[in-house]
Amino acid sequence: MSVFERNLLGGKVAVITGAGTGIGAGIAAALAEAGAAVVVAYHGNAAGADRVVGVVPDPTKALSAPCDVRDPEQIAALFDATLSRFGRVDILINNAGITAPRPLLELTPEEWDQTHGINLRGAFFCTQRAAQEMIRQERGGRIVNLSSVHGTSAVPHHAHYEASKGGINMLTKAAAIELAPHNIQVNAIAPGVIEVERYHTPTYDREALAARIPANRVGYPDDIAGLAVFLCSPAASYLTGQIVHVDGGLTTMMGGLMRGN
């Protein structure tokens, strides 16, 4: 059962990118449980988005919509569909992201551009469009970006990913300053080791990872979703421009996780 009031976000409309799976799906379900109407945006996982929509208590308050966030035209279509269905947008969760480890000296221009296109470019243009609508509505709003512990701590083979998440951190701060006069709060969540579907490979060792984390366990999407609901709630109205690490204490340790992970 949720720790939040059932109608905490009643009347709000939330757009969540990359919500067909993993953290995005968890956040979308939690926002819906808290009473928000949710637009479950996905790229390549329509079935996953449909599953998320299927668990929303009120089917009239959920919509799945395709969107490749690298494409401003698809972003425009996503928000047009949101406004057509619900008439407003109050919350944006910039969750769409990609992680594809690659040695720095082997990175191709295409790999760099793909990572930054999805992780950073997409977040910027979604933020821009959502903020324009929130300002037009004159009712404020909330924007939550998904960063990472990689935004402040580096390990080998993640230079492109880490650069994109460092960019997310600064985008969060810059947007928070410019949008504050419009009562739009912008914050970021920086997850640590969060077990999602892509972790389930033959080499994945949950116990070995957990042993290197102060909390002695890996995280799960619900660990992120609860904070996302809080950041979108009235309780967080004076919180903006912050990067909140949800990592079981990982980044408090000198050296963090093992080298090379």
N, C-alpha and C positions, 0 to 999 in steps of 0.2 A: 504494500500500500504506500502511496506517495506521502512524503512528509509535508507536502504543501497542500494548502486549501484547494478544494476541487475547482473553485471558480476564481482562483487567484488572478488568472489572466483572461477572465471572461470578457468578451467583446473585442479582444485583440486579434490581429491577423499577423501571422509569422511566416516568413519565407525562409526555408532552410535549404541551402545548396549541398549537393553531394549527400543527399539524405536517403539514398536507396540502400545503404548498408552502413555498418559500423557505428562510429560516433554520431554521425548525422542522423541515422535512423533512431538512435537512442534519444537524441535531443528532440527530434520531431515528436516522438511518442510522449515524452515528458511534457512538452509544451501543450500538446493536445489534452493530456490528463489534467493539466492545470487550467484548462478551459479555453485555450486559444484555438482559433481556426488555423490550420497549417497547410502550407503549400510545400509539398515534398518534391523538390527539384532533384533531378537525377541525370546522369549521363552514362548510358550503357547498361543500366540495371533497372529496367522498367519493372521487372518482376519484384525486385526488392522494394521499390517505391510503392507498388500496389500492396505489398504485405504491410507496410507501414500504414498506408491509408486504411487498410482493413482492420487495424486494431483501434482506430479512432472511435471513441464511444458514439459520436454523432456523425454519421457519414456526410451530412450536409456541410460539415465544417472541415472537410479535407479535400485536397486536390493534388494529384500528381502531375508533374509537368517536366518535359525534357528540357535540358539546358546544358550546352557546352559553354562554360563561363569564359572561355577564351574569345568568344564571339559576341561583340556588343549587340548585334542584331538579335541573337538568341536571348541575351539578357533582357533586352527591350521586350521581346515576346513573353518572357517569363513574368515580368511585372505587369504587362498589359493583361495577361491571363488572370493574374491575381486581382487586379482592379476590376476586371470584368465580372469575376465570380463573387468577390467579397467587398469591392468598393473602397478599399483602403489597405494600407500596409503600416503596421506599427512596430514590427520586429524583423530584423534581418540577422540570420546566422550564416556567416561566411565560413562554411565547413569544407567545401570542395577542395580536394588536395590530392597530391600524388607524391609517393616516396619511391624512388628507384635508385638505390645505392650504386655508385660508380666511382672508380678511382679518379681523382682530380685530373691526372694526366691523360686519361682516356675519354673524358667527357666530350661529347660532340656538341656543335651548335644546336642541333635539333633537340638533344636531351636537355640542355640548359633552357632553351626557349619553351619547351613543353612544361618543365617544372615551374618556371616563373609565370608562364601564361596561365596555368591553372591556379597555382598557389597565391600569386600576388596580383597579377593583372586582373584576373577574374574578381578577386576580392575588392580591388579598387573600383572597378566599374559597377559592380553590384552595390557597393556602398554609395557611390555617386547617385545612382538612380533611386535607391531607397531613400536617401536623404532628401532628394528633390521632392519626392512624394510626401515625406513626413513634414517638410517645411510647408508645402502647399496645403496640407491638411491642418496645420497650426495646432497639432495636438502632441507634439514631441514624438519621441520614439527611442528604440534601443537597437544598437548594432553590436553584435558579439562576433569577434573574429577568432578562428581557431589557429593558434600559434603552435608552439612545441618547445620542449626543453632544448631542442636543437637550435632555437632562436638565440640562445645565450651560451650554450655549451657545445663544443665541436667534437666530433669523432671522425675518423677516417672515412672516406668514400661518400660523404654527405655534403660536400661543399655547395652544390647547387641547391639542395634542399635547405640547408642551414642559412644560406644567403636569402632565400625566399621567405623563410620564417623570421629572420631578422628584419626584413622589409615589412612583414606583417606587424611586428612590434612597433615600428616607427610610423606606419600607416595608422595604427590604432591611436597613437599619441597625437599625431597631426590632425586626424579627423576629430578627435575628442575636443581639441582646442577650437577648431573652426565651427563645429556644430553645437557646442555648448550654449551659445546664445539662443539657439532654437529648441532648447530643452531636449536635445538628442544626446543620450549617453553612449559612448563607444568604449568597449573594453575587449580584452582578449583573454582566452583561456589557453594555457600552455600545458598540454598533457605530457605525461611521461610515458611509461610502458603501459599502454592500454590494449588489452587483448581483443582483437577484432578478427573477422573472418580470414584476412590475409595472413594472419599469424599461424594458421593451422596447416603447417607443413611438417614433413617428417623430421626436420631438424629443430623444430620449435621445442624448447624445454622450459615450461612454465616455472618449475621448481628452481632451476638454475638461475633464471632471471630474478625470481622473488628473493633469493638469498642475497642478492646484491642491492636490494632496495631496503631502506630503513623500516618501512612498514611491513616488510617480510611478505609481501604479496604483490602481484601485478594488479593493474587497474582494469576496470571494465567500463563500457559506455555509460552505465548508470552513474558512475563516479563523476563523469563530466556533465551529464544531463542535469543533475541536481543543481550544480552551480549555474548552468545556463538559465534555468528557470529563475533562480534567485536574481541573476543580473538583469533579467527582463521584468522583474517584479517591482512594485512600489518601494520595497525595502532597500533597493539599490539606487534610489534617485539621486544620491549625492556621490555616487561612485562613477568616475569616468577617467579614461586614459590609463587604465591599469592593466598590467599583464599578470594574471593570476596563475601560478604554477600548481598543477594538480598531478603530483608525481610521487606520492608516498614518501617524500623527503629526499628523492634522488639527487636533486640539484643542490641540496645542502651539504653533500659530501664532497670533499676534495677529490677530484678525479671522476666523480660520478660513476656511470656504468663502465663496464670493462672496455678497455681499449679495443676499438675495431668493431664494436657492435653497431 
